[in-house]
């Protein structure tokens, strides 16, 4: 029984190593985490520009305050208030472009992982992959921002 279990574990470990599954999963997760930073900036800038500053004050800030130390919360709150009060078109465009770029990098990481898993060579050109990932990144960003704004507007 122990020998069969060991053989099964070895088989799975070899598959994970051979196909870079953990490396690809880590790359996707890291890129997704990094994309949350400009997405948060974009969300706060849009809330400020659209006049939903009370959403931060009444809904988001109290929830965050319970999970952070006093000094950390005050740093986050000060940064958020600065962004909310300066939600200019330039900031929104900058945050939007940065978000799209980072979300498209998540898409590119997701595009490359199946090639490793199925041992296929990428046949699309680099330009085509970038264009496709940016197009999908725009769609994902619009859907996420639209969903958040719809929920936010619905609560007001």
mmCIF file of the C-alpha atoms, coordinates in Angstrom:
data_MODEL
# 
_entry.id   MODEL 
# 
loop_
_atom_site.group_PDB 
_atom_site.id 
_atom_site.type_symbol 
_atom_site.label_atom_id 
_atom_site.label_alt_id 
_atom_site.label_comp_id 
_atom_site.label_asym_id 
_atom_site.label_entity_id 
_atom_site.label_seq_id 
_atom_site.pdbx_PDB_ins_code 
_atom_site.Cartn_x 
_atom_site.Cartn_y 
_atom_site.Cartn_z 
_atom_site.occupancy 
_atom_site.B_iso_or_equiv 
_atom_site.pdbx_formal_charge 
_atom_site.auth_seq_id 
_atom_site.auth_comp_id 
_atom_site.auth_asym_id 
_atom_site.auth_atom_id 
_atom_site.pdbx_PDB_model_num 
ATOM 1   C CA . UNK A 1 1   ? 0.000   0.000  0.000   1.00 0.00 ? 1   UNK A CA 1 
ATOM 2   C CA . UNK A 1 2   ? 2.772   2.437  0.942   1.00 0.00 ? 2   UNK A CA 1 
ATOM 3   C CA . UNK A 1 3   ? 4.618   1.658  -2.286  1.00 0.00 ? 3   UNK A CA 1 
ATOM 4   C CA . UNK A 1 4   ? 1.507   2.412  -4.400  1.00 0.00 ? 4   UNK A CA 1 
ATOM 5   C CA . UNK A 1 5   ? 0.874   5.664  -2.535  1.00 0.00 ? 5   UNK A CA 1 
ATOM 6   C CA . UNK A 1 6   ? 4.500   6.692  -2.993  1.00 0.00 ? 6   UNK A CA 1 
ATOM 7   C CA . UNK A 1 7   ? 4.294   5.880  -6.723  1.00 0.00 ? 7   UNK A CA 1 
ATOM 8   C CA . UNK A 1 8   ? 1.135   7.980  -7.090  1.00 0.00 ? 8   UNK A CA 1 
ATOM 9   C CA . UNK A 1 9   ? 2.710   10.936 -5.256  1.00 0.00 ? 9   UNK A CA 1 
ATOM 10  C CA . UNK A 1 10  ? 5.854   10.653 -7.376  1.00 0.00 ? 10  UNK A CA 1 
ATOM 11  C CA . UNK A 1 11  ? 3.763   10.597 -10.562 1.00 0.00 ? 11  UNK A CA 1 
ATOM 12  C CA . UNK A 1 12  ? 1.913   13.769 -9.577  1.00 0.00 ? 12  UNK A CA 1 
ATOM 13  C CA . UNK A 1 13  ? 5.124   15.493 -8.498  1.00 0.00 ? 13  UNK A CA 1 
ATOM 14  C CA . UNK A 1 14  ? 6.777   14.611 -11.800 1.00 0.00 ? 14  UNK A CA 1 
ATOM 15  C CA . UNK A 1 15  ? 3.773   15.963 -13.738 1.00 0.00 ? 15  UNK A CA 1 
ATOM 16  C CA . UNK A 1 16  ? 3.825   19.216 -11.767 1.00 0.00 ? 16  UNK A CA 1 
ATOM 17  C CA . UNK A 1 17  ? 7.567   19.602 -12.361 1.00 0.00 ? 17  UNK A CA 1 
ATOM 18  C CA . UNK A 1 18  ? 7.521   18.587 -16.018 1.00 0.00 ? 18  UNK A CA 1 
ATOM 19  C CA . UNK A 1 19  ? 4.688   20.944 -16.934 1.00 0.00 ? 19  UNK A CA 1 
ATOM 20  C CA . UNK A 1 20  ? 5.674   23.880 -14.679 1.00 0.00 ? 20  UNK A CA 1 
ATOM 21  C CA . UNK A 1 21  ? 2.248   23.917 -13.071 1.00 0.00 ? 21  UNK A CA 1 
ATOM 22  C CA . UNK A 1 22  ? 3.326   25.548 -9.818  1.00 0.00 ? 22  UNK A CA 1 
ATOM 23  C CA . UNK A 1 23  ? 5.457   28.108 -11.638 1.00 0.00 ? 23  UNK A CA 1 
ATOM 24  C CA . UNK A 1 24  ? 2.582   29.066 -13.942 1.00 0.00 ? 24  UNK A CA 1 
ATOM 25  C CA . UNK A 1 25  ? 0.103   29.174 -11.054 1.00 0.00 ? 25  UNK A CA 1 
ATOM 26  C CA . UNK A 1 26  ? 2.475   31.405 -9.096  1.00 0.00 ? 26  UNK A CA 1 
ATOM 27  C CA . UNK A 1 27  ? 2.947   33.728 -12.067 1.00 0.00 ? 27  UNK A CA 1 
ATOM 28  C CA . UNK A 1 28  ? -0.810  34.036 -12.592 1.00 0.00 ? 28  UNK A CA 1 
ATOM 29  C CA . UNK A 1 29  ? -1.462  34.642 -8.892  1.00 0.00 ? 29  UNK A CA 1 
ATOM 30  C CA . UNK A 1 30  ? 1.315   37.240 -8.597  1.00 0.00 ? 30  UNK A CA 1 
ATOM 31  C CA . UNK A 1 31  ? 0.166   39.141 -11.679 1.00 0.00 ? 31  UNK A CA 1 
ATOM 32  C CA . UNK A 1 32  ? -3.432  39.095 -10.406 1.00 0.00 ? 32  UNK A CA 1 
ATOM 33  C CA . UNK A 1 33  ? -2.318  40.414 -7.021  1.00 0.00 ? 33  UNK A CA 1 
ATOM 34  C CA . UNK A 1 34  ? -0.219  43.160 -8.612  1.00 0.00 ? 34  UNK A CA 1 
ATOM 35  C CA . UNK A 1 35  ? -3.157  44.206 -10.821 1.00 0.00 ? 35  UNK A CA 1 
ATOM 36  C CA . UNK A 1 36  ? -5.256  44.897 -7.705  1.00 0.00 ? 36  UNK A CA 1 
ATOM 37  C CA . UNK A 1 37  ? -3.114  47.935 -6.863  1.00 0.00 ? 37  UNK A CA 1 
ATOM 38  C CA . UNK A 1 38  ? -3.944  50.033 -9.962  1.00 0.00 ? 38  UNK A CA 1 
ATOM 39  C CA . UNK A 1 39  ? -7.498  48.643 -9.932  1.00 0.00 ? 39  UNK A CA 1 
ATOM 40  C CA . UNK A 1 40  ? -7.938  50.027 -6.410  1.00 0.00 ? 40  UNK A CA 1 
ATOM 41  C CA . UNK A 1 41  ? -6.474  53.355 -7.520  1.00 0.00 ? 41  UNK A CA 1 
ATOM 42  C CA . UNK A 1 42  ? -8.884  53.423 -10.464 1.00 0.00 ? 42  UNK A CA 1 
ATOM 43  C CA . UNK A 1 43  ? -11.844 52.546 -8.266  1.00 0.00 ? 43  UNK A CA 1 
ATOM 44  C CA . UNK A 1 44  ? -11.074 55.256 -5.726  1.00 0.00 ? 44  UNK A CA 1 
ATOM 45  C CA . UNK A 1 45  ? -10.471 57.853 -8.448  1.00 0.00 ? 45  UNK A CA 1 
ATOM 46  C CA . UNK A 1 46  ? -13.791 56.972 -10.090 1.00 0.00 ? 46  UNK A CA 1 
ATOM 47  C CA . UNK A 1 47  ? -15.648 57.132 -6.773  1.00 0.00 ? 47  UNK A CA 1 
ATOM 48  C CA . UNK A 1 48  ? -14.200 60.591 -6.185  1.00 0.00 ? 48  UNK A CA 1 
ATOM 49  C CA . UNK A 1 49  ? -14.912 61.830 -9.700  1.00 0.00 ? 49  UNK A CA 1 
ATOM 50  C CA . UNK A 1 50  ? -18.490 60.505 -9.658  1.00 0.00 ? 50  UNK A CA 1 
ATOM 51  C CA . UNK A 1 51  ? -19.243 62.015 -6.261  1.00 0.00 ? 51  UNK A CA 1 
ATOM 52  C CA . UNK A 1 52  ? -19.422 58.772 -4.282  1.00 0.00 ? 52  UNK A CA 1 
ATOM 53  C CA . UNK A 1 53  ? -16.910 59.817 -1.605  1.00 0.00 ? 53  UNK A CA 1 
ATOM 54  C CA . UNK A 1 54  ? -19.388 58.735 1.059   1.00 0.00 ? 54  UNK A CA 1 
ATOM 55  C CA . UNK A 1 55  ? -18.909 55.115 -0.072  1.00 0.00 ? 55  UNK A CA 1 
ATOM 56  C CA . UNK A 1 56  ? -15.361 55.263 1.279   1.00 0.00 ? 56  UNK A CA 1 
ATOM 57  C CA . UNK A 1 57  ? -16.389 57.010 4.476   1.00 0.00 ? 57  UNK A CA 1 
ATOM 58  C CA . UNK A 1 58  ? -19.501 54.936 5.248   1.00 0.00 ? 58  UNK A CA 1 
ATOM 59  C CA . UNK A 1 59  ? -18.776 51.477 3.794   1.00 0.00 ? 59  UNK A CA 1 
ATOM 60  C CA . UNK A 1 60  ? -15.156 50.792 2.923   1.00 0.00 ? 60  UNK A CA 1 
ATOM 61  C CA . UNK A 1 61  ? -13.160 52.668 5.570   1.00 0.00 ? 61  UNK A CA 1 
ATOM 62  C CA . UNK A 1 62  ? -15.010 51.233 8.603   1.00 0.00 ? 62  UNK A CA 1 
ATOM 63  C CA . UNK A 1 63  ? -14.562 47.706 7.260   1.00 0.00 ? 63  UNK A CA 1 
ATOM 64  C CA . UNK A 1 64  ? -10.828 48.257 6.753   1.00 0.00 ? 64  UNK A CA 1 
ATOM 65  C CA . UNK A 1 65  ? -10.346 49.953 10.104  1.00 0.00 ? 65  UNK A CA 1 
ATOM 66  C CA . UNK A 1 66  ? -11.307 46.759 11.934  1.00 0.00 ? 66  UNK A CA 1 
ATOM 67  C CA . UNK A 1 67  ? -8.575  44.758 10.168  1.00 0.00 ? 67  UNK A CA 1 
ATOM 68  C CA . UNK A 1 68  ? -5.555  47.063 10.435  1.00 0.00 ? 68  UNK A CA 1 
ATOM 69  C CA . UNK A 1 69  ? -3.554  48.656 13.199  1.00 0.00 ? 69  UNK A CA 1 
ATOM 70  C CA . UNK A 1 70  ? -4.382  52.256 14.021  1.00 0.00 ? 70  UNK A CA 1 
ATOM 71  C CA . UNK A 1 71  ? -1.331  53.732 12.260  1.00 0.00 ? 71  UNK A CA 1 
ATOM 72  C CA . UNK A 1 72  ? -1.714  51.512 9.186   1.00 0.00 ? 72  UNK A CA 1 
ATOM 73  C CA . UNK A 1 73  ? -5.382  52.404 8.851   1.00 0.00 ? 73  UNK A CA 1 
ATOM 74  C CA . UNK A 1 74  ? -4.625  56.129 9.102   1.00 0.00 ? 74  UNK A CA 1 
ATOM 75  C CA . UNK A 1 75  ? -2.002  55.829 6.344   1.00 0.00 ? 75  UNK A CA 1 
ATOM 76  C CA . UNK A 1 76  ? -4.459  53.971 4.105   1.00 0.00 ? 76  UNK A CA 1 
ATOM 77  C CA . UNK A 1 77  ? -7.251  56.430 4.906   1.00 0.00 ? 77  UNK A CA 1 
ATOM 78  C CA . UNK A 1 78  ? -5.037  59.453 4.174   1.00 0.00 ? 78  UNK A CA 1 
ATOM 79  C CA . UNK A 1 79  ? -3.981  57.989 0.811   1.00 0.00 ? 79  UNK A CA 1 
ATOM 80  C CA . UNK A 1 80  ? -7.555  57.079 -0.093  1.00 0.00 ? 80  UNK A CA 1 
ATOM 81  C CA . UNK A 1 81  ? -8.865  60.536 0.807   1.00 0.00 ? 81  UNK A CA 1 
ATOM 82  C CA . UNK A 1 82  ? -6.106  62.142 -1.284  1.00 0.00 ? 82  UNK A CA 1 
ATOM 83  C CA . UNK A 1 83  ? -7.115  59.979 -4.267  1.00 0.00 ? 83  UNK A CA 1 
ATOM 84  C CA . UNK A 1 84  ? -10.841 60.597 -3.714  1.00 0.00 ? 84  UNK A CA 1 
ATOM 85  C CA . UNK A 1 85  ? -10.310 64.355 -3.578  1.00 0.00 ? 85  UNK A CA 1 
ATOM 86  C CA . UNK A 1 86  ? -8.142  64.445 -6.699  1.00 0.00 ? 86  UNK A CA 1 
ATOM 87  C CA . UNK A 1 87  ? -10.087 62.081 -8.983  1.00 0.00 ? 87  UNK A CA 1 
ATOM 88  C CA . UNK A 1 88  ? -9.090  64.000 -12.086 1.00 0.00 ? 88  UNK A CA 1 
ATOM 89  C CA . UNK A 1 89  ? -9.370  62.749 -15.633 1.00 0.00 ? 89  UNK A CA 1 
ATOM 90  C CA . UNK A 1 90  ? -5.582  62.365 -15.812 1.00 0.00 ? 90  UNK A CA 1 
ATOM 91  C CA . UNK A 1 91  ? -5.502  60.141 -12.738 1.00 0.00 ? 91  UNK A CA 1 
ATOM 92  C CA . UNK A 1 92  ? -8.405  58.059 -14.033 1.00 0.00 ? 92  UNK A CA 1 
ATOM 93  C CA . UNK A 1 93  ? -6.738  57.597 -17.431 1.00 0.00 ? 93  UNK A CA 1 
ATOM 94  C CA . UNK A 1 94  ? -3.395  56.719 -15.816 1.00 0.00 ? 94  UNK A CA 1 
ATOM 95  C CA . UNK A 1 95  ? -4.971  54.227 -13.403 1.00 0.00 ? 95  UNK A CA 1 
ATOM 96  C CA . UNK A 1 96  ? -7.115  52.781 -16.197 1.00 0.00 ? 96  UNK A CA 1 
ATOM 97  C CA . UNK A 1 97  ? -4.150  52.218 -18.500 1.00 0.00 ? 97  UNK A CA 1 
ATOM 98  C CA . UNK A 1 98  ? -2.073  50.747 -15.687 1.00 0.00 ? 98  UNK A CA 1 
ATOM 99  C CA . UNK A 1 99  ? -4.939  48.448 -14.724 1.00 0.00 ? 99  UNK A CA 1 
ATOM 100 C CA . UNK A 1 100 ? -5.467  47.288 -18.305 1.00 0.00 ? 100 UNK A CA 1 
ATOM 101 C CA . UNK A 1 101 ? -1.743  46.603 -18.706 1.00 0.00 ? 101 UNK A CA 1 
ATOM 102 C CA . UNK A 1 102 ? -1.595  44.570 -15.501 1.00 0.00 ? 102 UNK A CA 1 
ATOM 103 C CA . UNK A 1 103 ? -4.807  42.656 -16.202 1.00 0.00 ? 103 UNK A CA 1 
ATOM 104 C CA . UNK A 1 104 ? -3.532  41.885 -19.700 1.00 0.00 ? 104 UNK A CA 1 
ATOM 105 C CA . UNK A 1 105 ? -0.377  40.447 -18.117 1.00 0.00 ? 105 UNK A CA 1 
ATOM 106 C CA . UNK A 1 106 ? -2.600  38.063 -16.145 1.00 0.00 ? 106 UNK A CA 1 
ATOM 107 C CA . UNK A 1 107 ? -4.257  37.087 -19.419 1.00 0.00 ? 107 UNK A CA 1 
ATOM 108 C CA . UNK A 1 108 ? -0.854  36.494 -21.061 1.00 0.00 ? 108 UNK A CA 1 
ATOM 109 C CA . UNK A 1 109 ? 0.202   34.305 -18.143 1.00 0.00 ? 109 UNK A CA 1 
ATOM 110 C CA . UNK A 1 110 ? -3.027  32.335 -18.559 1.00 0.00 ? 110 UNK A CA 1 
ATOM 111 C CA . UNK A 1 111 ? -2.404  32.055 -22.304 1.00 0.00 ? 111 UNK A CA 1 
ATOM 112 C CA . UNK A 1 112 ? 1.055   30.547 -21.827 1.00 0.00 ? 112 UNK A CA 1 
ATOM 113 C CA . UNK A 1 113 ? 0.232   28.024 -19.110 1.00 0.00 ? 113 UNK A CA 1 
ATOM 114 C CA . UNK A 1 114 ? -1.744  25.584 -21.305 1.00 0.00 ? 114 UNK A CA 1 
ATOM 115 C CA . UNK A 1 115 ? 1.156   25.477 -23.773 1.00 0.00 ? 115 UNK A CA 1 
ATOM 116 C CA . UNK A 1 116 ? 3.416   24.169 -21.000 1.00 0.00 ? 116 UNK A CA 1 
ATOM 117 C CA . UNK A 1 117 ? 0.815   21.751 -19.689 1.00 0.00 ? 117 UNK A CA 1 
ATOM 118 C CA . UNK A 1 118 ? -0.057  20.291 -23.090 1.00 0.00 ? 118 UNK A CA 1 
ATOM 119 C CA . UNK A 1 119 ? 3.516   20.558 -24.389 1.00 0.00 ? 119 UNK A CA 1 
ATOM 120 C CA . UNK A 1 120 ? 2.519   22.757 -27.322 1.00 0.00 ? 120 UNK A CA 1 
ATOM 121 C CA . UNK A 1 121 ? 4.624   25.405 -29.017 1.00 0.00 ? 121 UNK A CA 1 
ATOM 122 C CA . UNK A 1 122 ? 3.117   28.894 -29.169 1.00 0.00 ? 122 UNK A CA 1 
ATOM 123 C CA . UNK A 1 123 ? 2.205   29.614 -32.797 1.00 0.00 ? 123 UNK A CA 1 
ATOM 124 C CA . UNK A 1 124 ? 0.767   33.110 -32.382 1.00 0.00 ? 124 UNK A CA 1 
ATOM 125 C CA . UNK A 1 125 ? 3.108   36.044 -32.898 1.00 0.00 ? 125 UNK A CA 1 
ATOM 126 C CA . UNK A 1 126 ? 4.142   38.171 -29.938 1.00 0.00 ? 126 UNK A CA 1 
ATOM 127 C CA . UNK A 1 127 ? 2.298   41.161 -31.388 1.00 0.00 ? 127 UNK A CA 1 
ATOM 128 C CA . UNK A 1 128 ? -0.890  39.126 -31.788 1.00 0.00 ? 128 UNK A CA 1 
ATOM 129 C CA . UNK A 1 129 ? -0.659  37.768 -28.224 1.00 0.00 ? 129 UNK A CA 1 
ATOM 130 C CA . UNK A 1 130 ? -0.148  41.281 -26.827 1.00 0.00 ? 130 UNK A CA 1 
ATOM 131 C CA . UNK A 1 131 ? -3.036  42.702 -28.842 1.00 0.00 ? 131 UNK A CA 1 
ATOM 132 C CA . UNK A 1 132 ? -5.319  39.842 -27.831 1.00 0.00 ? 132 UNK A CA 1 
ATOM 133 C CA . UNK A 1 133 ? -4.361  40.054 -24.151 1.00 0.00 ? 133 UNK A CA 1 
ATOM 134 C CA . UNK A 1 134 ? -4.843  43.825 -24.091 1.00 0.00 ? 134 UNK A CA 1 
ATOM 135 C CA . UNK A 1 135 ? -8.265  43.479 -25.723 1.00 0.00 ? 135 UNK A CA 1 
ATOM 136 C CA . UNK A 1 136 ? -9.292  40.860 -23.188 1.00 0.00 ? 136 UNK A CA 1 
ATOM 137 C CA . UNK A 1 137 ? -7.736  42.975 -20.410 1.00 0.00 ? 137 UNK A CA 1 
ATOM 138 C CA . UNK A 1 138 ? -9.899  45.934 -21.449 1.00 0.00 ? 138 UNK A CA 1 
ATOM 139 C CA . UNK A 1 139 ? -12.984 43.731 -21.338 1.00 0.00 ? 139 UNK A CA 1 
ATOM 140 C CA . UNK A 1 140 ? -12.149 42.299 -17.925 1.00 0.00 ? 140 UNK A CA 1 
ATOM 141 C CA . UNK A 1 141 ? -11.340 45.736 -16.500 1.00 0.00 ? 141 UNK A CA 1 
ATOM 142 C CA . UNK A 1 142 ? -14.598 47.217 -17.807 1.00 0.00 ? 142 UNK A CA 1 
ATOM 143 C CA . UNK A 1 143 ? -16.582 44.320 -16.378 1.00 0.00 ? 143 UNK A CA 1 
ATOM 144 C CA . UNK A 1 144 ? -14.958 44.557 -12.945 1.00 0.00 ? 144 UNK A CA 1 
ATOM 145 C CA . UNK A 1 145 ? -15.234 48.355 -12.739 1.00 0.00 ? 145 UNK A CA 1 
ATOM 146 C CA . UNK A 1 146 ? -18.817 48.238 -14.054 1.00 0.00 ? 146 UNK A CA 1 
ATOM 147 C CA . UNK A 1 147 ? -19.811 45.603 -11.508 1.00 0.00 ? 147 UNK A CA 1 
ATOM 148 C CA . UNK A 1 148 ? -18.266 47.539 -8.626  1.00 0.00 ? 148 UNK A CA 1 
ATOM 149 C CA . UNK A 1 149 ? -19.890 50.798 -9.735  1.00 0.00 ? 149 UNK A CA 1 
ATOM 150 C CA . UNK A 1 150 ? -23.266 49.073 -10.171 1.00 0.00 ? 150 UNK A CA 1 
ATOM 151 C CA . UNK A 1 151 ? -23.104 47.640 -6.660  1.00 0.00 ? 151 UNK A CA 1 
ATOM 152 C CA . UNK A 1 152 ? -21.898 50.967 -5.267  1.00 0.00 ? 152 UNK A CA 1 
ATOM 153 C CA . UNK A 1 153 ? -24.577 52.992 -7.043  1.00 0.00 ? 153 UNK A CA 1 
ATOM 154 C CA . UNK A 1 154 ? -27.202 50.475 -5.965  1.00 0.00 ? 154 UNK A CA 1 
ATOM 155 C CA . UNK A 1 155 ? -26.366 51.034 -2.280  1.00 0.00 ? 155 UNK A CA 1 
ATOM 156 C CA . UNK A 1 156 ? -26.590 54.805 -2.467  1.00 0.00 ? 156 UNK A CA 1 
# 
